[in-house]
Amino acid sequence: MNKKDSIYHHLFDLLFQNVQDGIAVINSQGKIEKCNHRLETITGLFEKEIIGLSIEELMPGLKMNDHEFVQYQIPSMKKEVVVRKKGMMEGNNQLEILLVSETTIDIKLTHEYKEIKWLNEMYETVLNSIDEGIHFADENGYVRFINPAQEKLDGYQSEDIIGKHWTDIYDLTEGSSLVLKALHDGKPILDRFQNYVTRNGKYVSIVASAVPLYFEGRIIGAAAITKDFIKFKEIADKILQIGLSKQEQSKSNYSKKNHYFTFDDILGESAQILESIKLGRTAAQSESPVFLFGETGTGKEMFAQSIHMASKRTKGPFLAINCAAIPENLLEGILFGTTKGVFTGAIDRKGLFEQANGGTLFLDEINSMSLTLQSKLLRVLQEKKIMRLGGNQETSVDVRIISSCNIEPIEAVEKGQLRSDLFYRLAVIYLPIPPLRDRLDDLDLLIGFFIQSYNHLMNKNVKGVHPQVLHMFRTYQWPGNIRQLKHCLESAMNLISFDETFIRFEHIPQYLRNSFKMNSETKMDIANETIHTNILGEIKREEKENIIDALKRNNGNVAKAAEDLGMSRQRLHYRLKKYNLK
């Protein structure tokens, strides 16, 4: 032992022997191998009598867990003590440290500590378990807590945002943020509908309440309680559909059928999307499983519905479920059904496989399903039979499966998110859907369609987007794809005044504006874009004239005019509205 180690050893021994607590070091065999003088005084035993004893031999009847305070009476001395135990590692050896105190104040503190610890654990468990999103800001607007539901809603991890200012996390201002307004005014804001975009580009639609937090009459922060409005609406729609009686279902078949998308509803003229549509139409003629691969927001469910509507199962049900949105412990019962009493509150209920019998079941983001449940799904696909949770009888089902993944399926297999044998079974027909950045030729068509839709909805008269904005759209990567484009235009349409006819830079969400920096090269590109826009104007005028001529030749018959022009009826209807032709 060198001089430095000797000093540390001496210092440790000095502290060990002079602290107020009695200390015993228990080795991996459960025997005391070292103790201090204070423990001798408290127990009335000499060190040589203590060494080699177990805790049970030293303190008969003592029961405790690590880090827990326990009140104990030493039988031989009729003395009340407080005992604590902590675990520690010394190299590869597991040791336990027993701390014994006869300070009466510690007994009171023990009970208070246990009560506070229990309350903290209870509150944390509740906050982390509920479906509502919860996040707190301190009095200066800095994020101090976020629960898992809010993390999932925003697409953040707590370590990414704790300690950052509210406006650095969300595309909100001091005036538009409910939390910051509650902090400023000191008054609760209840059940407000709000849209915002996170700094990572995720669009969020919520119903939220913001409540100021006070301590001893002083405001110390504010809490936001949020509910995913998009998810809430989807669940409500599903409940309404499932809750229909057979009689109501038969009456509503026509309206339900019209609600589903078809291939004619998929907008796009680029080679990439047309290839996907062609493959989708081919898949519709088969009964084999279809696996869709596309990033979030590319329209996977639209393709799934279109395949169903073009198939011979079009008169059967179409049901869809997002596997990532349902807790693992509920998903199995939702898919396969439940029997009464299998768990508290369970009733005899058909699962989605039984409900979709004779039709199509779309399993979105199947890579989020647990591997255990994936193995059960594989067996159902092979045997075409299901067994409800808690049941003992198998039921035959005739269901076509369409599934999807939002990352490369081979990557999902390599990461252990997707069973390879299940993937090969599901991907008999593999249909990739291109991201928006790979089909930018469709931007004009998509922008025009969304603007026209929001014009009708909001009673506005917007003609299009300014060349500066169009250039920005063409250079942006669109991580949220068509859904993000739609939400971006919806946001702009909300901000544009009724007397403006073109969406400008200032109408675009701030997170997009921040990603687009103007420079001399950009200005030159905008000039070129203006020339391009003028050329497009000439093309559109020529197209309008061709449509008018085709309608005249066919006496106003839209179907025949569409055939004459070599386009679908739906696409011709879109252009008629676009050019205000009646």
PyMOL commands that set and color helices and strands:
alter all, ss='L'
color gray80, all
select helices_A, chain A and resi 3-18+37-43+47-50+55-58+104-129+148-154+158-161+166-169+178-185+229-242+246-259+263-265+271-284+300-309+328-336+352-355+366-368+371-383+409-414+420-426+436-438+440-458+467-475+481-495+505-507+510-514+520-553+558-565+569-578
alter helices_A, ss='H'
color red, helices_A
select strands_A, chain A and resi 22-26+32-35+70-74+79-90+93-101+133-138+143-146+189-197+203-215+218-228+290-293+318-322+360-364+385-387+394-396+400-405+429-432+464-465+502-503
alter strands_A, ss='S'
color yellow, strands_A
deselect
rebuild
show_as cartoon
